[in-house]
Amino acid sequence: MPTCIGLMSGTSLDGVDGVIADFDPATLRPVCLRGHAHAAMPQPLAEELLALNRSGDDELHRAALAANALMQLYAEVVVRLLAGAGLAPREVLALGAHGQTVRHRPLDFDGIGYSLQLVNGALLAERTGIATVCDFRSADLAAGGQGAPLVPAFHAACFAQPGQDVAILNLGGIANLTLLSAAGDVRGFDVGPGNVLMDLWSRRCSGRSYDAEGALAAAGRILPELLAVWLAEPYFRLEPPKSTGRDLFHAGWLEQGLHRARRTTAGAAGAADVMATLAELTAVTVADAVRSRLPAARRVRVCGGGAFNRHLMARLRARLPGLALESTAAEGIAPDQVEALAFAWLAACRMAGRSASLPAVTGARAPRVLGALYAAPTCP
């Protein structure tokens, strides 16, 4: 039974999540989650990764060093996972490492575009002694796709229920939605901001990296004029396939909306009011996507850091009345482990030579085997 590790550092830049899991050799469905580990992102590294989302001085040099530093953090998580599971590196078939997305511009400029994740697979294989799979998006991009989102195929393998329409919502920095139809069809796309703008606002207002449990948002009031300005963003009206990231939803986008809304908003907007409106932006766009794309759905399962935001979850339930909206813990997988498990699954697929992309999701011409492989180092 193949054992694989998955490593994920997401748009929120809060840290690295890792899991170690066993997969069924025939179906590659996860059958046993052996452990989970998390390492917080050091603040200087988080700030550098955030800065690299925009053009800057000597950015090629800085990006290479940031990738090396990130791999050191990934390797620390691997050591902890192995120790917790009582395994040696040779007992793990492969690890899947997402890396840190700093630019995502599929199909732009030359019709191909790019999606850039900072990762050094050779260094990670060397540090861990485990075959490393990374660069999961390039094959799909080369086939005319957007290289994102990557997780819907995994969601289908884990959460599909024959005869039922089920929606899987990943509330990471970006909110992405997987639609699993009763007939077996799988669709998915990036809805828009999940936590990314709320995290930016939290750092600005309080110096905290996120709004714990949505406490600040819960203390505020929704500003209708500001919400309307943000909802006017053309991305929300694009038809799938579509994907996005900090290239669109960044501090400047947030500020532009605030500036426009100030012209029509009566009275000053407090920090809590802006946070409440940002949370509502996520709730509204997600709810609209579920209702319009999978109207027969009666269950929504939520993963990612946003699943721990009590206020956001309450607003989603208010916007989706009649639907059973719970975290993926109801299906036996903690919400902060789903994405890392997805990359363990993607590594297992790569080692088995199986395609893991979905053209209906990314827009690629055909399915592709995803990931570049760096073999485990061997002794001379």
C-alpha positions in Angstrom: 0.0 0.0 0.0 1.7 3.2 -1.1 2.4 5.8 1.6 2.8 9.5 0.5 3.3 12.8 2.1 1.6 16.0 1.0 2.8 19.6 1.8 0.9 22.7 1.2 1.5 26.4 1.9 -1.4 28.5 0.7 -2.2 32.1 -0.2 -2.8 33.1 3.4 0.9 32.6 4.2 0.1 31.3 7.7 2.4 28.3 7.4 2.9 24.8 6.0 0.5 21.9 6.5 1.7 18.4 5.9 0.0 15.0 6.1 1.2 11.4 5.7 -1.3 8.9 4.3 -1.7 5.4 2.9 -3.5 5.0 -0.4 -5.3 2.1 -1.9 -3.0 0.7 -4.6 -5.9 0.1 -7.1 -8.1 3.1 -6.7 -5.6 5.5 -5.0 -8.3 6.6 -2.6 -6.8 7.6 0.8 -7.4 4.8 3.3 -5.5 5.8 6.3 -4.3 9.3 7.4 -1.3 8.6 9.6 -0.5 12.1 10.7 -0.7 15.8 10.3 1.9 18.5 11.1 1.9 22.3 10.9 4.8 24.7 10.9 4.1 28.4 11.3 5.6 30.6 8.6 8.4 32.8 10.0 7.4 36.4 9.7 10.4 37.5 7.5 9.8 34.7 5.1 6.0 35.5 4.9 6.8 39.1 4.2 9.2 38.3 1.5 6.8 35.8 -0.2 4.1 38.5 0.0 6.4 41.1 -1.5 7.3 38.7 -4.4 3.7 38.7 -5.5 4.6 42.1 -7.0 7.5 43.2 -9.2 10.5 44.5 -7.3 14.3 44.9 -7.2 16.4 41.7 -7.8 13.3 39.6 -7.6 14.9 36.5 -9.4 17.6 36.3 -6.8 15.2 36.9 -3.9 12.7 34.3 -5.3 15.4 31.7 -5.5 16.5 32.2 -1.9 12.9 32.4 -0.7 12.2 29.0 -2.3 15.3 27.5 -0.6 14.1 28.9 2.8 10.6 27.5 2.2 12.0 24.1 1.4 13.8 24.1 4.7 10.5 24.6 6.4 8.8 21.9 4.3 11.6 19.5 5.3 11.1 20.2 9.0 7.4 19.3 8.6 8.5 16.0 6.8 10.8 15.1 9.7 7.9 15.6 12.2 5.5 13.6 10.1 8.0 10.7 9.8 8.7 10.7 13.5 5.0 10.8 14.3 4.2 7.9 12.0 7.3 5.9 13.0 8.5 5.6 9.4 11.8 5.9 7.7 12.2 8.0 4.5 12.6 4.8 2.4 9.1 3.7 3.5 7.5 6.7 1.8 6.8 6.3 -1.9 6.9 10.1 -2.6 6.0 13.5 -1.3 4.0 16.1 -3.1 5.0 19.7 -2.6 2.9 22.5 -3.8 5.3 25.4 -3.2 4.2 29.0 -2.8 2.3 30.7 -5.5 3.6 34.2 -6.2 2.2 34.8 -9.7 -0.8 33.2 -11.4 -1.4 34.5 -15.0 -2.7 31.6 -17.0 -3.5 32.3 -20.7 -2.2 35.8 -20.5 0.3 37.7 -22.6 1.1 34.9 -25.2 -2.0 32.7 -24.9 -0.2 30.3 -22.6 0.7 32.5 -19.6 2.2 31.0 -16.5 1.6 30.0 -12.9 4.7 30.4 -10.7 5.2 28.5 -7.5 8.4 28.9 -5.5 9.7 25.4 -4.9 13.0 23.6 -5.1 12.2 19.9 -5.6 15.8 18.8 -5.8 16.6 20.5 -2.5 13.6 19.0 -0.8 14.4 15.5 -2.1 17.9 15.9 -0.8 16.9 17.2 2.6 14.2 14.5 3.2 15.6 11.5 1.3 12.2 11.0 -0.4 11.2 11.2 -4.0 9.6 14.7 -4.5 6.9 15.6 -6.9 6.3 19.4 -7.5 5.4 21.8 -10.4 1.9 20.4 -10.6 0.5 23.1 -12.8 2.8 23.3 -15.9 1.5 20.3 -17.8 -2.0 21.6 -17.7 -0.9 25.1 -18.7 1.0 23.6 -21.7 -2.2 21.8 -22.7 -4.1 25.1 -22.8 -5.5 25.0 -19.3 -5.3 27.3 -16.4 -3.4 24.9 -14.1 -6.0 25.6 -11.4 -7.8 24.7 -9.4 -6.0 21.4 -8.8 -8.1 19.9 -6.0 -11.5 19.1 -7.6 -10.2 15.7 -8.9 -9.1 14.8 -5.4 -12.4 16.1 -3.9 -14.2 13.7 -6.3 -12.1 10.8 -5.2 -12.8 11.6 -1.5 -16.2 13.2 -1.2 -18.4 12.2 -4.1 -21.7 10.6 -3.1 -23.5 8.6 -5.9 -26.9 10.0 -6.6 -26.3 13.2 -4.7 -25.2 16.7 -5.6 -22.5 17.8 -3.2 -20.4 21.0 -3.1 -16.9 21.2 -1.6 -15.8 24.6 -0.7 -12.2 25.3 0.0 -11.8 28.6 2.0 -8.1 29.3 1.7 -6.8 32.6 0.7 -8.9 32.2 -2.4 -12.2 30.5 -2.2 -12.6 27.6 -4.7 -15.6 25.5 -5.3 -15.9 21.9 -6.4 -19.3 20.7 -7.8 -19.9 17.0 -7.6 -23.1 16.2 -9.4 -25.4 13.2 -8.8 -24.6 12.0 -12.3 -20.9 11.9 -11.5 -19.8 15.0 -13.3 -17.0 17.1 -11.7 -16.7 20.8 -12.1 -14.8 23.4 -10.2 -13.4 27.0 -10.3 -12.0 29.8 -8.1 -14.9 31.8 -6.8 -12.9 34.8 -5.6 -11.4 36.0 -2.3 -11.7 33.6 0.6 -9.5 34.8 3.5 -6.9 36.8 1.5 -8.5 40.2 1.8 -9.7 39.6 5.4 -6.1 38.7 6.4 -4.7 41.8 4.7 -7.2 43.9 6.6 -6.5 42.2 9.9 -2.7 42.9 9.5 -3.4 46.5 8.8 -5.9 47.0 11.6 -4.5 45.0 14.4 -1.1 43.6 13.3 -2.6 40.1 13.6 -2.3 37.7 10.7 -6.0 36.8 10.6 -9.3 37.6 12.3 -9.5 34.7 14.8 -13.0 33.1 14.6 -14.2 36.2 12.7 -14.4 38.2 16.0 -13.7 41.6 14.4 -16.2 40.9 11.6 -18.9 39.9 14.0 -18.5 43.2 15.8 -19.1 45.2 12.7 -21.9 46.1 10.3 -22.1 45.3 6.6 -21.7 48.4 4.5 -24.0 48.0 1.5 -22.4 50.6 -0.7 -18.9 49.1 -0.2 -20.2 45.6 -0.8 -21.8 46.7 -4.0 -18.5 48.3 -5.2 -16.6 45.1 -4.6 -19.3 42.9 -6.1 -19.0 45.0 -9.3 -15.6 43.2 -10.0 -15.9 41.7 -13.5 -14.2 38.4 -12.4 -17.3 37.4 -10.5 -19.3 37.3 -13.7 -16.8 35.4 -15.8 -17.9 31.9 -16.9 -15.7 29.0 -15.8 -13.1 27.7 -16.4 -11.6 30.5 -14.3 -8.9 30.9 -11.6 -7.4 33.8 -9.7 -5.1 34.8 -6.9 -3.3 37.8 -5.4 -2.6 39.0 -8.9 -6.1 40.4 -8.8 -7.3 40.4 -5.2 -4.6 42.3 -3.4 -4.3 45.4 -1.2 -4.7 47.8 -4.0 -7.9 46.2 -5.1 -9.2 46.5 -1.5 -8.1 50.1 -1.3 -9.7 51.0 -4.6 -13.0 49.7 -3.4 -12.8 51.7 -0.2 -11.9 54.9 -2.0 -14.9 54.5 -4.4 -17.3 53.7 -1.6 -16.3 56.7 0.5 -18.0 58.9 -2.1 -21.4 57.5 -1.3 -21.1 56.1 2.2 -22.7 58.2 4.9 -20.4 58.4 8.0 -17.0 56.9 8.6 -16.5 53.1 8.2 -14.8 51.5 11.1 -12.3 48.6 10.9 -14.9 46.1 12.1 -17.4 47.3 9.5 -14.9 46.8 6.7 -14.1 43.3 8.0 -17.8 42.4 8.2 -18.2 43.6 4.6 -15.2 41.6 3.4 -16.6 38.5 5.1 -20.0 39.2 3.4 -18.2 39.5 0.0 -16.9 36.0 0.4 -20.3 34.7 1.6 -22.3 36.3 -1.2 -20.0 35.2 -4.0 -19.8 31.6 -2.7 -23.6 31.4 -2.2 -24.3 32.8 -5.6 -21.9 30.3 -7.2 -23.5 27.3 -5.4 -27.0 28.3 -6.2 -26.3 29.1 -9.9 -24.0 26.2 -10.6 -25.4 23.3 -8.5 -28.9 24.3 -7.6 -29.9 20.8 -6.4 -27.1 20.6 -3.9 -28.3 19.9 -0.3 -24.8 19.6 1.3 -21.8 21.8 1.3 -18.6 20.6 2.9 -16.1 23.3 3.9 -12.3 23.0 4.2 -9.4 25.4 4.5 -8.7 27.9 7.2 -11.9 29.7 6.6 -13.8 26.7 8.1 -12.6 27.9 11.5 -14.0 31.4 11.0 -17.3 31.1 13.0 -18.6 34.4 11.7 -18.0 33.5 8.0 -19.5 30.1 8.4 -22.6 31.7 10.0 -22.9 34.1 7.1 -22.6 31.3 4.6 -25.4 29.4 6.4 -27.5 32.6 6.3 -26.9 32.9 2.5 -27.5 29.2 1.8 -30.6 28.4 3.9 -31.8 24.8 3.7 -28.3 23.4 2.9 -26.3 21.3 5.3 -23.2 23.3 5.5 -20.5 21.8 7.7 -16.7 21.4 7.7 -15.1 18.3 6.1 -14.6 17.0 9.6 -18.1 15.6 9.1 -16.6 13.3 6.4 -13.7 12.3 8.6 -11.0 14.8 7.4 -10.1 17.9 9.3 -10.6 21.0 7.3 -6.9 22.1 7.7 -5.7 18.7 6.3 -7.6 18.5 3.1 -5.3 20.4 0.8 -2.2 18.8 2.1 -3.9 15.4 1.6 -4.7 16.5 -2.0 -1.0 16.9 -2.7 -0.2 13.5 -1.2 -2.8 12.1 -3.6 -1.4 14.0 -6.5 2.1 12.6 -5.7 0.5 9.1 -5.6 -1.1 9.7 -9.0 2.2 10.9 -10.5 4.1 7.9 -9.3 1.3 5.6 -10.8 1.4 7.5 -14.1 -2.2 8.5 -13.8 -3.7 11.7 -15.0 -5.0 14.0 -12.3 -6.2 17.0 -14.2 -9.8 17.7 -15.3 -10.2 19.6 -18.5 -13.8 20.5 -17.5 -12.2 22.4 -14.6 -9.1 23.9 -16.1 -10.0 24.2 -19.7 -7.1 22.1 -20.9 -7.4 20.1 -24.2 -7.1 16.8 -22.4 -6.1 15.2 -19.1 -2.5 15.2 -18.2 -0.2 13.5 -15.7 0.8 16.3 -13.3 4.1 17.0 -11.6 7.8 16.9 -12.1 9.6 14.2 -10.3 12.9 14.5 -8.4 14.2 11.1 -7.4 15.3 10.3 -3.9 19.0 10.7 -3.5 21.0 7.5 -3.5 24.3 6.8 -1.7 27.4 6.5 -4.0 
